[in-house]
Amino acid sequence: MSNYSAPIVSIDDAAAIAQRARSDGRTVVLANGCFDLFHIGHVRYLQGAKEKGDLLMVGINSDRQTALLKGEGRPIMPENERAEMVAALKCVDAVTIFDESTVEKLLRAIRPDMHAKGTDYTAESVPEANIVAEIGGRVVIVGDPKDHSTTELLSRINAVRD
């Protein structure tokens, strides 16, 4: 792995990194997702999240959870490769993989100042908004309009093959 990559760490280590950053007066942002078949929408989402704070931590859904969320044949890329790709982005400071069906445990561990979600949400529609508020954070909506998706890419690839 490149020397320019962010660390890929356990949830406990991610929590410790976030705590040290907050102790230093830095603002912690958490973004999360599957990041399967990485595309420009992912890049813009993560860059937008980084613009909101000093330290960007990214939670990546495990292979098991991605399969449950996205369906048969997913993920396309294994979790360790998805994590490595996300970690290679300059805007990302740390990556962790989580295996829960929601991001609640990760939010409670990291306790971010901001939880970044994509433009397919509003601050009111984010399922974990109540947990973010409970831990003293706030939800921020970042990225470009949701006109990029792995599902759409797979449809286009399959159309070319047919």
C-alpha positions as CSV (number, residue, x, y, z in Angstrom):
1,M,0.0,0.0,0.0
2,S,1.2,3.5,-0.7
3,N,2.7,5.8,1.9
4,Y,0.0,8.4,0.8
5,S,-2.9,6.3,2.0
6,A,-4.9,6.9,5.1
7,P,-4.8,4.1,7.7
8,I,-7.4,1.4,7.6
9,V,-8.2,0.7,11.3
10,S,-10.5,-1.1,13.7
11,I,-13.6,0.7,15.0
12,D,-11.8,1.0,18.4
13,D,-8.8,2.6,16.8
14,A,-11.0,4.9,14.7
15,A,-12.7,6.1,17.9
16,A,-9.2,6.8,19.5
17,I,-8.1,8.8,16.4
18,A,-11.3,10.8,16.6
19,Q,-10.9,11.5,20.3
20,R,-7.3,12.7,19.9
21,A,-8.4,15.0,17.0
22,R,-11.2,16.5,19.1
23,S,-8.8,16.9,22.0
24,D,-6.6,18.9,19.6
25,G,-9.6,21.1,18.8
26,R,-10.1,19.5,15.3
27,T,-13.6,18.9,13.8
28,V,-14.3,15.3,13.1
29,V,-16.6,14.3,10.1
30,L,-17.9,10.8,9.5
31,A,-19.0,9.6,6.1
32,N,-20.1,6.1,5.3
33,G,-21.2,3.8,2.5
34,C,-20.5,0.7,0.5
35,F,-18.3,2.3,-2.2
36,D,-18.7,-0.6,-4.5
37,L,-17.4,0.1,-8.1
38,F,-16.0,3.5,-7.0
39,H,-17.2,6.4,-9.2
40,I,-17.1,10.2,-9.4
41,G,-20.2,10.5,-7.2
42,H,-18.2,8.8,-4.4
43,V,-15.3,11.2,-4.9
44,R,-17.5,14.3,-4.8
45,Y,-19.3,13.0,-1.7
46,L,-16.0,12.4,0.2
47,Q,-14.5,15.7,-0.9
48,G,-17.6,17.5,0.2
49,A,-17.5,15.7,3.6
50,K,-13.8,16.7,4.1
51,E,-14.7,20.4,3.4
52,K,-16.9,20.4,6.5
53,G,-14.2,19.6,9.0
54,D,-10.6,18.8,9.8
55,L,-10.6,15.0,10.0
56,L,-12.6,12.8,7.6
57,M,-13.2,9.3,8.8
58,V,-15.0,6.9,6.5
59,G,-17.0,3.8,7.5
60,I,-17.3,1.1,4.8
61,N,-20.0,-1.5,4.9
62,S,-18.6,-5.0,5.2
63,D,-19.1,-7.5,2.4
64,R,-21.9,-9.2,4.3
65,Q,-23.8,-5.9,4.9
66,T,-23.2,-4.7,1.3
67,A,-24.7,-8.0,0.0
68,L,-27.7,-7.5,2.3
69,L,-28.2,-3.9,1.3
70,K,-27.5,-4.2,-2.4
71,G,-28.6,-7.7,-3.3
72,E,-27.4,-10.7,-5.2
73,G,-24.0,-10.4,-6.8
74,R,-22.8,-7.6,-4.6
75,P,-20.4,-6.4,-3.6
76,I,-18.4,-6.4,-6.9
77,M,-15.2,-5.6,-5.0
78,P,-14.2,-7.1,-1.6
79,E,-14.3,-4.9,1.5
80,N,-10.5,-4.7,1.9
81,E,-10.1,-3.4,-1.7
82,R,-12.9,-0.9,-1.3
83,A,-11.3,0.3,1.9
84,E,-7.9,0.6,0.2
85,M,-9.4,2.7,-2.6
86,V,-11.1,5.0,-0.3
87,A,-8.0,5.3,1.9
88,A,-6.0,6.3,-1.1
89,L,-8.0,9.6,-1.5
90,K,-6.2,12.7,-0.3
91,C,-9.3,13.9,1.5
92,V,-9.6,10.8,3.6
93,D,-7.9,10.6,7.0
94,A,-8.9,7.2,8.3
95,V,-11.1,4.3,7.1
96,T,-12.8,1.5,9.1
97,I,-15.0,-1.4,8.0
98,F,-18.2,-2.0,9.9
99,D,-20.4,-5.1,9.9
100,E,-23.6,-3.8,11.5
101,S,-26.8,-3.2,9.5
102,T,-26.8,0.5,10.5
103,V,-24.1,3.0,11.2
104,E,-25.3,3.5,14.8
105,K,-22.5,1.6,16.5
106,L,-19.9,3.5,14.4
107,L,-21.5,6.9,15.2
108,R,-21.6,6.1,19.0
109,A,-17.9,5.0,18.9
110,I,-16.5,7.9,16.8
111,R,-18.9,10.6,18.1
112,P,-18.3,12.8,15.1
113,D,-19.0,16.5,15.1
114,M,-20.7,16.0,11.8
115,H,-22.2,13.0,10.0
116,A,-22.0,13.6,6.2
117,K,-24.7,12.1,4.0
118,G,-25.1,12.3,0.2
119,T,-27.7,14.4,-1.6
120,D,-30.1,11.5,-1.9
121,Y,-31.0,12.5,1.7
122,T,-32.1,15.6,3.5
123,A,-31.1,16.4,7.0
124,E,-34.5,15.3,8.1
125,S,-34.6,12.0,6.2
126,V,-31.2,10.7,7.5
127,P,-32.2,7.5,9.4
128,E,-29.6,8.0,12.1
129,A,-30.2,11.8,12.6
130,N,-31.6,11.2,16.1
131,I,-28.4,9.4,17.1
132,V,-26.2,12.1,15.6
133,A,-28.2,14.7,17.7
134,E,-28.0,12.5,20.8
135,I,-24.2,12.4,20.6
136,G,-24.0,16.2,20.1
137,G,-23.3,16.2,16.4
138,R,-25.1,17.4,13.3
139,V,-26.0,16.0,9.9
140,V,-24.6,17.7,6.8
141,I,-25.6,16.9,3.3
142,V,-22.7,16.9,0.8
143,G,-21.7,16.0,-2.7
144,D,-23.2,16.5,-6.1
145,P,-26.7,15.6,-7.2
146,K,-27.3,11.9,-7.0
147,D,-27.0,11.1,-10.7
148,H,-24.2,8.5,-10.3
149,S,-24.6,5.1,-8.8
150,T,-23.0,1.7,-8.9
151,T,-26.3,0.1,-9.8
152,E,-26.6,2.5,-12.8
153,L,-23.0,1.7,-13.8
154,L,-23.7,-2.0,-13.7
155,S,-26.8,-1.5,-15.9
156,R,-24.8,0.3,-18.4
157,I,-22.1,-2.4,-18.4
158,N,-24.7,-5.1,-18.8
159,A,-26.3,-3.2,-21.7
160,V,-23.0,-3.0,-23.5
161,R,-22.4,-6.8,-23.0
162,D,-25.9,-7.7,-24.4
